[in-house]
Amino acid sequence: MSSEAWAGVAVAGVTATYALGSRRLASTPVSSAMVFVGCGVLLGPAVLDVIDQEHNAGQILTLLEAALALVLFTDAMTVRRRDLRSGGFLPGRLLGIGLPLSIGAGWLLAWPLLPGLTVWELALVGAVLAPTDAALGNTAMTSPRVPPLVRQGLNVESGLNDGMVLPFFVLFLAGITGTSAAEEGAAGVFWRALVLSTVLGLLVGAGGGRLLGAARARGWVSREWAQLFVPAVAAASYGLGVVVDGSGFIAAWVAGFSFGFALRRFRATGAATAPAEGSDRTADFTEHLGGLLASVSLLVFGAVLLGPTLEDLSWRVVGYAVLSLTVVRMLPVAVALAGSGLRLPTVAYIGWFGPRGLASVVLGLLVLEEHVRGVGLLGRVVAVTVGLSVLLHGVSAVALADRYGRWHEETMATGRELRETEPVPEAGRRRRVTAR
């Protein structure tokens, strides 16, 4: 049997085994991300050598790109404008102030700790490790004991910052000599990756949303095929972004926004009667598929990135990873929330739960594919940071959510007013969730 076949059997076996025990593990500190990453390390060249980048590079990159494209599309599809106004401040502050500051802080702290990298490679480290992944700390972001304003703020931030970091990533990559983006030049990157990909995403998403709305209004589409239509639109937008040598990820992210907006607007005009499953239900299949691919991607990450990196650790790499999960995240969050009226425990809770996951893994591997000087060090930094995040955020999610929830309940019992208790409208989006 070929190595590719054995790799497929191993991935299927891990997925099936976890699925059978997923409900039992949900009540423990062991998250799905910890299981898949741990199994990936065991299956990689560091231990069993069933999965390795040398023999499975093409399949690995395709899997990771498909997972991120689906996640970007569905996250954006289910966002509504009112979600960004929930609580009047939290998502906007985290995305508009916290995210750029996180990229900048990651850039600056990499300077003394990662010698040998160019200024643009250092910037790329900050951009790759800036987006957060709610699925890695799911309990912390869904626990009913956590105030809705905080839960929704973290969910909206996590759903949007992976797409918002893409322009930074593309522009920083264009600054590195020897990359495909650098060969095209800054003007070409701006035109193809940022402008053309955005326009294509808008057209494909809006057209797809209106077509699905019209087909529903006439009773032409079944519930099952309506759900299958969504990943087809996501794939088309991503593919067109790649065809024009732009950014498939930016095209997919923008397409998700325009698809969801067009579908909701079509229904709001009364042109279509609301189906039983509702527009949010339309994304169910794509969300589940994206969640499955994301989990498998974490397994692959453990095999091809984390496992080999654990054999060659340095204090600089580990030190930067620790700072990335603490200072680089928590300080910008504190600055972004200054004057917001939120109490210190809330600011600390929001600052800590910024786990790094799928977006950082995919963007890191895309940099490794460029084969330029310094990418080996960047890959090790991404591997250790994401690996530590999977472990630390997964283990702490249940305990800290309970502790923070208890503080909130006790403070409320004293009669003191808390801005954390401000009512928020029912979320117009559902965050991608992987089973704990």
Secondary structure, 3 states (H helix, E strand, C coil): CCHHHHHHHHHHHHHHHHHHHHHHHCCCCCCHHHHHHHHHHHHCCCCCCCCCHHHHHHHHHHHHHHHHHHHHHHHHHCCCHHHHCHHHCHHHHHHHHHHHHHHHHHHHHHHHHCCCCCHHHHHHHHHHCCCCCHHHHHHHHHCCCCCHHHHHHHHHHHHHHHHHCHHHHHHHHHCCCCCHHHHHHHHHHHHHHHHHHHHHHHHHHHHHHHHHHHHHHCCCCCHHHHHHHHHHHHHHHHHHHHHCCCCHHHHHHHHHHHHHHHHHHHHHCCCCCCCCCHHHHCCHHHHHHHHHHHHHHHHHHHHHHHHHHHCCCCHHHHHHHHHHHCHHHHHHHHHHCCCCCCCHHHHHHHHHCCCCCHHHHHHHHHHHCCCCCCHHHHHHHHHHHHHHHHHHHHHHHHHHHHHHHHHHHHHHHCCCCCHHHCCCCCCCCCCCCCCC
